[in-house]
Amino acid sequence: MRRKNALVIGIANKDSISAGIAEQLYGAGYNIIPTYLNDKALPYVREVTDELGVEKLFPYVVGNDDQLQAVIAYLRENSLRLDAFVHGIAFASEIKKDLHEVSWESFKQSTRVSAFSMVEIVSALIKADVLNPGSSVLTLSYIGSHLAVEGYNMMGPVKSILESLVRGLASELGGKGIRVNALSPGPVMTRAGSGIKGFSNLLKVASDASPLGHTAELEDIGTMAVEVITNPSINGVVYLVDCGASATIRVDPE
């Protein structure tokens, strides 16, 4: 049986959610085709990919069509087709500002990188005909998409846009046999998370709110990602992976 192929965009280091997903996909028999942001990030990405049998990594910055076409050219030259695309990138230059202080330029850039890039990349992959029928697209959201989370600020509305794009693409691409879904993990100590004001307190609040008394680990999120990617009945859904924190209101006894 051939190994399936997964394009993974968003690995920054071993603590990235995308890294946890890539590791679980590799364990499930997928060949990982990863990208990295720039030369500075490359050594940290290699710490992940060297363990996954990856021989070639590709630089990719959102909006750089030449870099995206280089990935597509590699797939074609090696007669490879994708069975999964993991979209795990997000950026907000003014994340520490209150929402009402954020500039339009910053919000526009964040929306392009964190949300609409999924549409751009999927469109390029479809035009190049490198997505297999039955393939799956998976992106990453957060509960701030529909709840006001202190410190999450501008990224809440951006993630709401992302989730709407998931539903729209899932509806449009189902006829092509392509499924589109999202995971919405609880807070995880990643490099992106550390940029959120008061993030350590957010971790504690989420852990205290969970009936299990803890938040999800990277392995938990990766395991759920494999299920969503491989289960042919799952489409257009945002799955919470937060140990029940969002399903309960916990009140300390008087």
N, C-alpha and C positions, 0 to 999 in steps of 0.2 A: 504494500500500500504506500502510495507517495506521501511525503510529508506535505502538509498544507503550508501556505505562505501567508504571513501577516506583516503588513507595513505598520510600524509603530512610530508615531511622531509624538514626542513629548518627554522622552527620557532625559532627565537632567543629571541624575546621580542615583546611587543605590537606594535612596530613600524616596524616590519619585513613585507616585501611584502607577505611572506607566511602566516603571521598572518591575513592580510587583505583577502587573498584568503580563508583561513580556515573559517573565520567568514561569508563570503558570501556563501560558500558551506553549512555551517551549516544552514543558513537561507533558503537555497534552499532544505533542507531536507536530507542532508548528515550527517552520523555518522562520526565524525572525529577521526582518529587513528594517533596521532602525535608522533614524536620522539624528543629527546633533545640531545644536544651534550655531556654534562657532568653535574656533580652535581652542579657546579657553575652556569650553565645556567638554571637549572631546575626551581628555583623560578620565573624567568622572563618568562619562557615558561608557567608555571602554571597561571600566570596573564592573559594569553590569553585563555588557555584551560579550566580553571574553569568556564568560561562563556559559554562554548560550550558543557557542559554536559559530559566532558571527565572524565572517571574513571581511565584509565590506560594509562601511557605514557611509552615509550620505549627508553632507551639510544641507540644511534647509532652514530658510527664514521665510516667514509668511510673506507672500507677494513676489517672491523671486521665482518667476516661471522657469528660468533656465535650470535652476536647481531641481525643481519638481520634474521637469522633462528629463533630467539626467537619471532620476530614479526610474521613470517610465522606460527610458532607453535601456537601462540595465535589465529590467524585467523582460523586455522584448528580445534583447540579444541573447538572453539565457533561457528563453522559452518558458518563462515563469508567469504565472497568473496568481492574482491575490484571492485569498479566501476570507481575509479579514483586514480591516483598516482600523487602527486604534488612534483616535484623535484626542491627544492628552495635553494640549497646549493652552495656556492662558497667560494673559499679561495685562497689567493695569499700572500705568506710570504714576497715577495719583491715588493709589489704594489707601494711603494714609489720610487723605482729605475726606471731610464729610461730603456726602453726596451733593449737597447744595453748593459746594465750593468747586466741584469738578468742572473742568473746561470741556467744551464740545470736542475739541481736537483730541483730548485724552480719551473721552468716552468713545469717540469714533474709532480711534486706534485700538482700544481694548475690544470693541465689538468685532472689528476686522480680525484680530488675532485669535480671540478666545471663542468666537462663535462662527462668523461667516467663513472663516478659513476652511471649516469642515465642508461647506458647500462647494467652495472653489476646488478643493482637492478632490472631492468625490466627482465633481464635474469633469475634471481632467482625466481621472482614472476611467470614467465611463467612455469619454471620447476616444481614449487610447485603446479601449476594449481590453483592459487588463484585469477586470474584475470577473471572477467566475460566477456563473449562476449559483444562487444559494449563498453568496458571500454576505458578510456582515460588517456593518460600520458601528463602532462603539465610541462614544464620547463621554466626558466626565463633567458632571454638574455638581450642585451643592444645594442644600435646603434653603440657602439664602435666595434662591430663585423665586420663592414664594413666601418667605418669612423675612422680616427685617431683622438681620443679625448684626448686632453691634460690632463695628469694626470692619464688616464686610463691604459696606458702603456701595461704591459704584459697581462692584462685581455682581451684586444681587440682580439688578436689572439686566446685566449682560448675560448671566446664566439663564434668566427667564427667556431671553431671546434665543439662546442656544437650545433650550428645551422645545421651544416652538418650532425651530428649524428641524429638530429630530422628528417631530410629528409630521411636519410637512414633507420631508424627504421620505419618511417611511411610507406615506400615502402614495407619493409619486413613483417611488422606485420598486414598490412591491411587485408590479407587473413585470419587472426585469429580474425578479428573483433576488433582489437585494434588500436586506433588512437593516434598519437603522434604530439604534437604541442608546440609552445613556445609563450610567451608574451615578448615583448620588451618595457618595460615602460621607460618613461623619467626618469631623475634623481629624486630620492626620498630620503629624509633624514633618512636613516637607519644606523645601526651600521656598516654594511659593507661599505655603501657609505661614511661615515665619515672618513674612512681610506684612501680615495683617495685624493691625493694632490690637493688643490685648489677646493674642492668639493662645498663649499658655492658659489664660483664664477660660477661654472658650473650650479648650480641651477638657479642663476640669469640670465645667458645667455639663458638657456632653457626657462625660464619664459618670458623673453623679446622676444625670437624668436617665441613663440606661438601666433597665431592670437587671441587666447582667453585670453592671458595675464597671464596665470598661468600653472603650471604643474599638472599632474594627482595625485589625492589623492589615498590612499590605498583602499578606498571603490570603486573608479572608476576601479582600476586594478582588484579588487576582482570580481566586476560585470562582467567585460570582461572575466575573467577566467571561471566563471560559464557558460557563453555563449559558449566559446570554448570547454569546457569539455562536455557540454550536447548536443551540436548541432552535429548530426551524419554526417553532410556533410563536416565538417571541419577536414582536415588531412594534415600533412606535411607543415604547415604554421607557419610563424613567424609574429605575429600581433604587430604593433606599438601601444602603448597606451601613447601618448606624447602630446596630445592636439594640434597636428598639427605643433609642433616645427620643426620636421624634413622635413616638406613639404614646407617650406617657407624660403626665404631669405629676411630679413627685413633690410631696409636701412633707416637710419635717414635722414630726409630732410635737405638740406643745409640751 
